[in-house]
């Protein structure tokens, strides 16, 4: 019987066979698509110790970072292009290569100077003026607290806390406990409610980024830090909201999380993986008690039951493509793909954390 780690290795091997590091999509992009997948591969390596995974990660990073520590194809006006920096911490620790440290040092002041809305919340991107998206907490939160921990920059803990707190207080729906995908504090963007500034729906993967970010941030917030309990409370709140919407039959979650019975809605794999990761890790860390393990077991088994195989290749399906903000029809009509890096990355994260937790 295959273990969760076996599935993670098979998923990583599938994409390694398909893509050289230069071809890993989006080609010629230092981007979170690769960062999510490779962070899942890194966790696979840390569990199994097979050097080929670490070598692949390093080769990808070295393809983009030149001898002077400059990054090719990285737009520092988007946190999406800064997310893969989380891969550099272990590489720097293992090799002492100063190129990696130069990149890490370069990103910290960019975070400090990032434009914010009137309440101090990060714009999702430079061209998303005043918009806060849940995705942002994952794209820059783990890097920031990892940097704070590794290089004694405690102010970054507070910066990330402030952004999490703004999301939690302003984007949480009191009825469902779920968080809206996005919020425009200026209330001018076309998708927002003109009274609240909130987007209309609860999109699966966005909430997944938020839930995963909270658990990963807690790996680096010191035990005695005054904000630590706030992150723990936020993680408990979102998990307690999510378990209400887990599909009883399959163990998966829907593309629009709270509308499983609505016409056209469908079970989405990447968010199901991310939620299972967050629940598994929270149980492992003692943030949630052992009674929550059953939700992780259902989620894991639900995802595994959807897998198909083509020879040696593992196929992860029903993955929503990259998505902006919209209404119900917008989300349910988004195309789906197989084995894209969102989905395979989320799958590797889920499998490695499930293996570690149970």
N, C-alpha and C positions, 0 to 999 in steps of 0.2 A: 504494500500500500504506500502510495506516495505521501511524503510529508509536505508541509507548507514550504519548507526550504527547497525540496525537490522541484516544486512548481515554480518557485522564484528562479532557480537556476535554469530551468527549461525556458522560461520567458526571456531571461537575459540572453541565453544562448541563441534563441530564435532571432532576436534583433541584431546580435553580433554577427550572425551569419549573413543577414540581409544587408547590413550597412557597415562600410568602413567608417572610421571616425570622421573622415572628411565629408561623408555623405549623410551622416546622421541628421535628420530633418529637424527644423528648417535649415537646409544647407546654407552655409555661410551666415550662420546666426549663432551668437553666444546668447542663448535664450532659455527661458524656463522650461520649454518642452523637453530639451535635452537635460536640463538641470534636474527635473523631477525624475526622469527615467534613470539618469546616472546616480542620483542619490539613492534610488532603490537598488541599483546595482552595487553601490558602495556598501549598503547594509547587507546585501547578499554576500559580498566578499568578507565582511567582518564576521559573519556567522560561519561561513564554510572555509575561509582561508585560501580559496583557489586564486592564485596570482593573476590568472588571465583577466579577471574582472577588474582588479586594480590597475593592471597594465592598460586596459581599454580606456578606463577613466582618465588616466594620466596622459595617454596619447591624445585623447580628445582635447583636454585642457591645453596641452602643449601645442596643439595645432592652432589654437586661438591666441595664445600668449607668447609674445616674441621675447627675444633675449633681454630686452630692456624693461620688461614687465608691462608692455602696452598690449591692449586687447583688440584684436580685429573684430569687426562686425558687432560691436556692442554699443547700443544707444543708451547713454546714461541719463536720458530724459524719460526712461521707462524702467520702473522697478522690475518688469518682466525680464529685462536683459541683464539685471544684476543678480537675479536669484541663483544662477549657477556658482556664485562665489562661495556658497556653502561647501562646495567640493574642495576648495583650496586649503581649508584649515588642516585636514588630515595630510594632504600632500605636503604642506609646509612643515608640519610636525615630523613627518617621516623622512623628508629629504633635506630640509633646511634651505631649499632653493629660494633665494630672495625674490625671484620674480613673482612668486605667489604672494609673498608678504607685500610687495609693492601694490598689487591689485587690491588686496584687502585694505591696505592703508588708503588707497585712492577712493574707495567707495564710502568710507566713514564720513568724511566731510560733505560728500554729496547728499548723504542722508540728512546730515545736520542742516543743510541749506535748502532742503526740498520745499517747494511751494506748498502752502496749506490753505485751507478754507478759513473763514473768520473765527472758527472755534479751535484752530490749531491742528486740524486733521489733514493728513497727506492727501494731495490730489493723486488719483490713481496713476495718471500719466501727465506729462506737461500739457498735452493737448486735451486733457479731461479736466478742465478748470473747475475747481470747487467740488468735484465728484469724489466721494469715497466709495470704494468697492471692497467687498469682503476679500477678494483675491489678494489685495495688497498686503494683508497681514501675513500671508504665506510668502509672498514674493520678497519681502524685506525684513520681516520680523525675525526669523531664525538667524539670518546673517547678522543682524544687528546685535542680538544678545550673545551670539557666539563670539563676535568681535569684542563685545564688552567683557566677556569672561576671559578670553585669551589674552587681551592686551590692556586690561584694567581701564575700561572706559565706561564706568557705571552710569553716566548720564544717558547712555543708550537704553538702559533698562526702562528709565522713566519715559523716554521718547516713545518706545513701543507700547508701554502701558497706556499712555495718553491716547494713542490711536486705537488700541483695543477698547478702551473705556468709552470713547466716542462711538465706536461701532455698537458696542453692547447697549449703551443707553439710548441711542437714537435710531438704531436699525432693528431692534428686537420688537417683534409683534407681541403685545401682551396676551392675545388670545391663544396663539399657537406656541409661543416661546421660540419660534424660528426667527432668523434674521433675514431681512430683505437683501437682495443681491447688491443694491447700490443706494446711495443717498446723495442728493445734490442740495447742500445747505443754502445755496443761492436761489433754488427753486425755479430755475429757468430752463433746464434741459427738457426736451420734448417728452421723455419717458416718465418724468416724475410727477407725483401728486403735487398740485400747486399749493397745498396747505402744509404738507409734511416734508416735501422734497424727496419722498421715498419712491423707489421703483415698485412696480405692482406685484411682483411674484417672488417666490422662494425657490431659487434655482439650485439644483442639487449640488453641482460641483463647487459653486461659490461657497456654500455652507461647508463643504468638505475641506476647502482650503483653510477656512477659519478654524474648524475643529482640529485639523492636523497641526496648524500653526500653534495653537494654544498648547498642545501636548509637547511639541518640539521646543517651544520657548521655555517651558518648565524644566527642560533638561539643563538649562543654563542660568536660570534665575536662582541666586543663592537661597539656601534654606531659610536664612534669617532676614531675607529682604522684605521690607514692608509691603511690597506689591505682590508678593508671591501668592498670598491667599486670594487675591482678586483674580488672578489667572486661573487658579484652581476652581474658584466659584463659577467663573465664566465657562470653564470646560464642563463642569457638572451640569450647568444649566442647559447648554446646547445638547449634550447627550440625552438628558431627560426629555428634551423636546423631540429629538430625532427618533427615539425608540417608540414613540407614539405612532410614528408613520412608517415603521418597518412593515413590509408586506408579509402578512401572516403565512401565505402559501409558499413564497419563494425565499423569504429572508432578505430580499433586496429592497432598494428604495427607488422612488420615481424621479423622473427628470424634473418635474415640478412637484416638490416634496409632499405637499399637503393635499394634493388633488389627484390621488390615485384612482378615484372612481370617475374622474371627468373624461369625456370623450377625447381620444387621441393621445392621452398621456401614456408613457411607457417607462419600463424599468431600465435604469441607466447604470452601467457597470462602474464607471470611474467613481461616481459619488458613493456607490455602495462599498467600494474598496476603501475609500478614504474614511468613511464613517466606521467601518470595521477596524481599520487601523487605529483610529482615535479611541474607540471603546476598548480595544485590546490593550493598548498602551496605558490607558487610564486605570484599567484593572491591575495590570502589571505593576504600576507605580503606586498603587494604593489610593489613587484619587477617587476611584469608584470601588465599591465593595464587590465581593465575588459573585453576588447575585446578578450583576450585569454581564457576566461572562456568557450567559445564554444568548444574549443579543449578538455578541461577537461570533459565537459558534454558528448561529443562523446566517449571519451575513457572509462569513467565510464559506460555508457550505453552499450557500446560494450562488456565490460567484463561481466556485469550482464546478458546480453543476451546469453552468453555461458554457464552459470551455469546450472547444473542439480542437482537433489536431489534423495537421497535414504532414504526414510522415513524422519527422522529428520536431516539426514546428508546432508550437502552442499558439492558439488563436484566441485572443480576447476580443469580444464583439460588443455591439450596442454601446459604443463610446461616442458621446456627443463631441462634435468638433468644437474648436475654439469659438467662443460666443460672447457677444456684447450684451447689452441690457435691452429688454423688451417686455412685451405682454405675454399672456399665456400662449397664444397662437404662435408667437415668435419662437418660444422655447420648444414647444412640442413639434414644430416643423423643422428644427435644426437637423441637418444630415447626421448620420452616424457612420462610423468607420471601424475598421478592425486594426488592432495592433498599433494604433497611433501612440505617440509617446505620452500623452496625457493618461491614456488608459493603461498602457503597460507599466508606466511609472507608478501609478496608483496601485496596480496589481502587485508589483514587487514590494512596495511599501507594506501593503496589507499582509502578504505572505510572510515576509521576514518578521514583522511585528507579531503576527499570530504565532509563528514558530517560537519566538522568544518568550511570549506570554504564556503559552499553553503547552 
